[in-house]
Amino acid sequence: MEKNWTKVFVSTDPNLVDLLVTLLKEKEITAVSINKKDSSYTVFGNIELYVKATDVEESEKIINLYNERNS
């Protein structure tokens, strides 16, 4: 991965990560997910969400707001 990307979220739920990527893209924040789950045993590993370093603060606000509303 290129430099200047920061991990802002980690989950084992691929649907949640995809939803957060969509929410961030709606706010014009480029986000990418990296699936580090074991391909044989999908219960092991995580999916990581990355944004550019300049978007970390705004991304964390959006993710936290989503988590507050849906917990």
Chimera marker file (.cmm) of the C-alpha trace (Angstrom):
<marker_set name="trace">
<marker id="1" x="0.000" y="0.000" z="0.000" r="1" g="1" b="0" radius="0.5"/>
<marker id="2" x="1.169" y="3.525" z="-0.686" r="1" g="1" b="0" radius="0.5"/>
<marker id="3" x="2.479" y="5.749" z="2.080" r="1" g="1" b="0" radius="0.5"/>
<marker id="4" x="0.218" y="8.168" z="3.941" r="1" g="1" b="0" radius="0.5"/>
<marker id="5" x="-2.610" y="5.701" z="4.522" r="1" g="1" b="0" radius="0.5"/>
<marker id="6" x="-3.835" y="5.168" z="8.074" r="1" g="1" b="0" radius="0.5"/>
<marker id="7" x="-5.857" y="2.328" z="9.551" r="1" g="1" b="0" radius="0.5"/>
<marker id="8" x="-9.011" y="3.777" z="11.114" r="1" g="1" b="0" radius="0.5"/>
<marker id="9" x="-11.137" y="0.692" z="11.739" r="1" g="1" b="0" radius="0.5"/>
<marker id="10" x="-10.815" y="-3.076" z="12.180" r="1" g="1" b="0" radius="0.5"/>
<marker id="11" x="-13.588" y="-5.661" z="12.166" r="1" g="1" b="0" radius="0.5"/>
<marker id="12" x="-14.298" y="-9.293" z="11.436" r="1" g="1" b="0" radius="0.5"/>
<marker id="13" x="-17.588" y="-8.328" z="9.742" r="1" g="1" b="0" radius="0.5"/>
<marker id="14" x="-17.102" y="-7.720" z="6.009" r="1" g="1" b="0" radius="0.5"/>
<marker id="15" x="-20.592" y="-6.219" z="5.629" r="1" g="1" b="0" radius="0.5"/>
<marker id="16" x="-19.896" y="-3.585" z="8.277" r="1" g="1" b="0" radius="0.5"/>
<marker id="17" x="-16.596" y="-2.631" z="6.668" r="1" g="1" b="0" radius="0.5"/>
<marker id="18" x="-18.249" y="-2.362" z="3.243" r="1" g="1" b="0" radius="0.5"/>
<marker id="19" x="-20.960" y="-0.163" z="4.731" r="1" g="1" b="0" radius="0.5"/>
<marker id="20" x="-18.366" y="2.144" z="6.317" r="1" g="1" b="0" radius="0.5"/>
<marker id="21" x="-16.438" y="2.365" z="3.039" r="1" g="1" b="0" radius="0.5"/>
<marker id="22" x="-19.679" y="3.436" z="1.338" r="1" g="1" b="0" radius="0.5"/>
<marker id="23" x="-20.446" y="6.029" z="4.036" r="1" g="1" b="0" radius="0.5"/>
<marker id="24" x="-16.956" y="7.502" z="3.719" r="1" g="1" b="0" radius="0.5"/>
<marker id="25" x="-17.137" y="7.601" z="-0.076" r="1" g="1" b="0" radius="0.5"/>
<marker id="26" x="-20.445" y="9.474" z="0.172" r="1" g="1" b="0" radius="0.5"/>
<marker id="27" x="-18.507" y="12.141" z="2.093" r="1" g="1" b="0" radius="0.5"/>
<marker id="28" x="-15.861" y="12.121" z="-0.666" r="1" g="1" b="0" radius="0.5"/>
<marker id="29" x="-13.285" y="10.326" z="1.471" r="1" g="1" b="0" radius="0.5"/>
<marker id="30" x="-11.296" y="7.662" z="-0.313" r="1" g="1" b="0" radius="0.5"/>
<marker id="31" x="-11.366" y="4.479" z="1.744" r="1" g="1" b="0" radius="0.5"/>
<marker id="32" x="-10.040" y="1.000" z="1.088" r="1" g="1" b="0" radius="0.5"/>
<marker id="33" x="-10.452" y="-2.242" z="2.961" r="1" g="1" b="0" radius="0.5"/>
<marker id="34" x="-7.888" y="-4.997" z="3.220" r="1" g="1" b="0" radius="0.5"/>
<marker id="35" x="-9.179" y="-8.452" z="4.056" r="1" g="1" b="0" radius="0.5"/>
<marker id="36" x="-6.645" y="-10.265" z="6.235" r="1" g="1" b="0" radius="0.5"/>
<marker id="37" x="-8.927" y="-13.178" z="7.026" r="1" g="1" b="0" radius="0.5"/>
<marker id="38" x="-7.513" y="-16.639" z="6.618" r="1" g="1" b="0" radius="0.5"/>
<marker id="39" x="-8.911" y="-18.034" z="3.375" r="1" g="1" b="0" radius="0.5"/>
<marker id="40" x="-9.286" y="-21.545" z="4.797" r="1" g="1" b="0" radius="0.5"/>
<marker id="41" x="-10.671" y="-20.623" z="8.212" r="1" g="1" b="0" radius="0.5"/>
<marker id="42" x="-12.660" y="-17.417" z="7.861" r="1" g="1" b="0" radius="0.5"/>
<marker id="43" x="-13.114" y="-17.099" z="11.625" r="1" g="1" b="0" radius="0.5"/>
<marker id="44" x="-9.459" y="-16.067" z="11.928" r="1" g="1" b="0" radius="0.5"/>
<marker id="45" x="-8.268" y="-12.619" z="10.949" r="1" g="1" b="0" radius="0.5"/>
<marker id="46" x="-9.663" y="-9.151" z="10.466" r="1" g="1" b="0" radius="0.5"/>
<marker id="47" x="-10.664" y="-6.707" z="7.782" r="1" g="1" b="0" radius="0.5"/>
<marker id="48" x="-8.880" y="-3.376" z="8.039" r="1" g="1" b="0" radius="0.5"/>
<marker id="49" x="-10.188" y="-0.034" z="6.794" r="1" g="1" b="0" radius="0.5"/>
<marker id="50" x="-7.692" y="2.575" z="5.634" r="1" g="1" b="0" radius="0.5"/>
<marker id="51" x="-8.013" y="6.230" z="4.640" r="1" g="1" b="0" radius="0.5"/>
<marker id="52" x="-5.493" y="8.826" z="3.580" r="1" g="1" b="0" radius="0.5"/>
<marker id="53" x="-3.723" y="10.512" z="6.476" r="1" g="1" b="0" radius="0.5"/>
<marker id="54" x="-5.388" y="13.834" z="5.665" r="1" g="1" b="0" radius="0.5"/>
<marker id="55" x="-8.850" y="12.250" z="6.122" r="1" g="1" b="0" radius="0.5"/>
<marker id="56" x="-8.276" y="10.427" z="9.422" r="1" g="1" b="0" radius="0.5"/>
<marker id="57" x="-9.997" y="12.927" z="11.709" r="1" g="1" b="0" radius="0.5"/>
<marker id="58" x="-13.130" y="13.283" z="9.577" r="1" g="1" b="0" radius="0.5"/>
<marker id="59" x="-13.272" y="9.510" z="8.989" r="1" g="1" b="0" radius="0.5"/>
<marker id="60" x="-13.100" y="8.761" z="12.693" r="1" g="1" b="0" radius="0.5"/>
<marker id="61" x="-15.959" y="11.209" z="13.339" r="1" g="1" b="0" radius="0.5"/>
<marker id="62" x="-18.132" y="9.494" z="10.727" r="1" g="1" b="0" radius="0.5"/>
<marker id="63" x="-17.310" y="6.002" z="12.014" r="1" g="1" b="0" radius="0.5"/>
<marker id="64" x="-17.925" y="6.993" z="15.644" r="1" g="1" b="0" radius="0.5"/>
<marker id="65" x="-21.239" y="8.630" z="14.756" r="1" g="1" b="0" radius="0.5"/>
<marker id="66" x="-22.324" y="5.475" z="12.917" r="1" g="1" b="0" radius="0.5"/>
<marker id="67" x="-21.331" y="3.312" z="15.899" r="1" g="1" b="0" radius="0.5"/>
<marker id="68" x="-23.206" y="5.559" z="18.356" r="1" g="1" b="0" radius="0.5"/>
<marker id="69" x="-26.393" y="5.426" z="16.293" r="1" g="1" b="0" radius="0.5"/>
<marker id="70" x="-26.251" y="1.675" z="15.764" r="1" g="1" b="0" radius="0.5"/>
<marker id="71" x="-25.136" y="0.273" z="19.091" r="1" g="1" b="0" radius="0.5"/>
<link id1="1" id2="2" r="1" g="1" b="0" radius="0.2"/>
<link id1="2" id2="3" r="1" g="1" b="0" radius="0.2"/>
<link id1="3" id2="4" r="1" g="1" b="0" radius="0.2"/>
<link id1="4" id2="5" r="1" g="1" b="0" radius="0.2"/>
<link id1="5" id2="6" r="1" g="1" b="0" radius="0.2"/>
<link id1="6" id2="7" r="1" g="1" b="0" radius="0.2"/>
<link id1="7" id2="8" r="1" g="1" b="0" radius="0.2"/>
<link id1="8" id2="9" r="1" g="1" b="0" radius="0.2"/>
<link id1="9" id2="10" r="1" g="1" b="0" radius="0.2"/>
<link id1="10" id2="11" r="1" g="1" b="0" radius="0.2"/>
<link id1="11" id2="12" r="1" g="1" b="0" radius="0.2"/>
<link id1="12" id2="13" r="1" g="1" b="0" radius="0.2"/>
<link id1="13" id2="14" r="1" g="1" b="0" radius="0.2"/>
<link id1="14" id2="15" r="1" g="1" b="0" radius="0.2"/>
<link id1="15" id2="16" r="1" g="1" b="0" radius="0.2"/>
<link id1="16" id2="17" r="1" g="1" b="0" radius="0.2"/>
<link id1="17" id2="18" r="1" g="1" b="0" radius="0.2"/>
<link id1="18" id2="19" r="1" g="1" b="0" radius="0.2"/>
<link id1="19" id2="20" r="1" g="1" b="0" radius="0.2"/>
<link id1="20" id2="21" r="1" g="1" b="0" radius="0.2"/>
<link id1="21" id2="22" r="1" g="1" b="0" radius="0.2"/>
<link id1="22" id2="23" r="1" g="1" b="0" radius="0.2"/>
<link id1="23" id2="24" r="1" g="1" b="0" radius="0.2"/>
<link id1="24" id2="25" r="1" g="1" b="0" radius="0.2"/>
<link id1="25" id2="26" r="1" g="1" b="0" radius="0.2"/>
<link id1="26" id2="27" r="1" g="1" b="0" radius="0.2"/>
<link id1="27" id2="28" r="1" g="1" b="0" radius="0.2"/>
<link id1="28" id2="29" r="1" g="1" b="0" radius="0.2"/>
<link id1="29" id2="30" r="1" g="1" b="0" radius="0.2"/>
<link id1="30" id2="31" r="1" g="1" b="0" radius="0.2"/>
<link id1="31" id2="32" r="1" g="1" b="0" radius="0.2"/>
<link id1="32" id2="33" r="1" g="1" b="0" radius="0.2"/>
<link id1="33" id2="34" r="1" g="1" b="0" radius="0.2"/>
<link id1="34" id2="35" r="1" g="1" b="0" radius="0.2"/>
<link id1="35" id2="36" r="1" g="1" b="0" radius="0.2"/>
<link id1="36" id2="37" r="1" g="1" b="0" radius="0.2"/>
<link id1="37" id2="38" r="1" g="1" b="0" radius="0.2"/>
<link id1="38" id2="39" r="1" g="1" b="0" radius="0.2"/>
<link id1="39" id2="40" r="1" g="1" b="0" radius="0.2"/>
<link id1="40" id2="41" r="1" g="1" b="0" radius="0.2"/>
<link id1="41" id2="42" r="1" g="1" b="0" radius="0.2"/>
<link id1="42" id2="43" r="1" g="1" b="0" radius="0.2"/>
<link id1="43" id2="44" r="1" g="1" b="0" radius="0.2"/>
<link id1="44" id2="45" r="1" g="1" b="0" radius="0.2"/>
<link id1="45" id2="46" r="1" g="1" b="0" radius="0.2"/>
<link id1="46" id2="47" r="1" g="1" b="0" radius="0.2"/>
<link id1="47" id2="48" r="1" g="1" b="0" radius="0.2"/>
<link id1="48" id2="49" r="1" g="1" b="0" radius="0.2"/>
<link id1="49" id2="50" r="1" g="1" b="0" radius="0.2"/>
<link id1="50" id2="51" r="1" g="1" b="0" radius="0.2"/>
<link id1="51" id2="52" r="1" g="1" b="0" radius="0.2"/>
<link id1="52" id2="53" r="1" g="1" b="0" radius="0.2"/>
<link id1="53" id2="54" r="1" g="1" b="0" radius="0.2"/>
<link id1="54" id2="55" r="1" g="1" b="0" radius="0.2"/>
<link id1="55" id2="56" r="1" g="1" b="0" radius="0.2"/>
<link id1="56" id2="57" r="1" g="1" b="0" radius="0.2"/>
<link id1="57" id2="58" r="1" g="1" b="0" radius="0.2"/>
<link id1="58" id2="59" r="1" g="1" b="0" radius="0.2"/>
<link id1="59" id2="60" r="1" g="1" b="0" radius="0.2"/>
<link id1="60" id2="61" r="1" g="1" b="0" radius="0.2"/>
<link id1="61" id2="62" r="1" g="1" b="0" radius="0.2"/>
<link id1="62" id2="63" r="1" g="1" b="0" radius="0.2"/>
<link id1="63" id2="64" r="1" g="1" b="0" radius="0.2"/>
<link id1="64" id2="65" r="1" g="1" b="0" radius="0.2"/>
<link id1="65" id2="66" r="1" g="1" b="0" radius="0.2"/>
<link id1="66" id2="67" r="1" g="1" b="0" radius="0.2"/>
<link id1="67" id2="68" r="1" g="1" b="0" radius="0.2"/>
<link id1="68" id2="69" r="1" g="1" b="0" radius="0.2"/>
<link id1="69" id2="70" r="1" g="1" b="0" radius="0.2"/>
<link id1="70" id2="71" r="1" g="1" b="0" radius="0.2"/>
</marker_set>
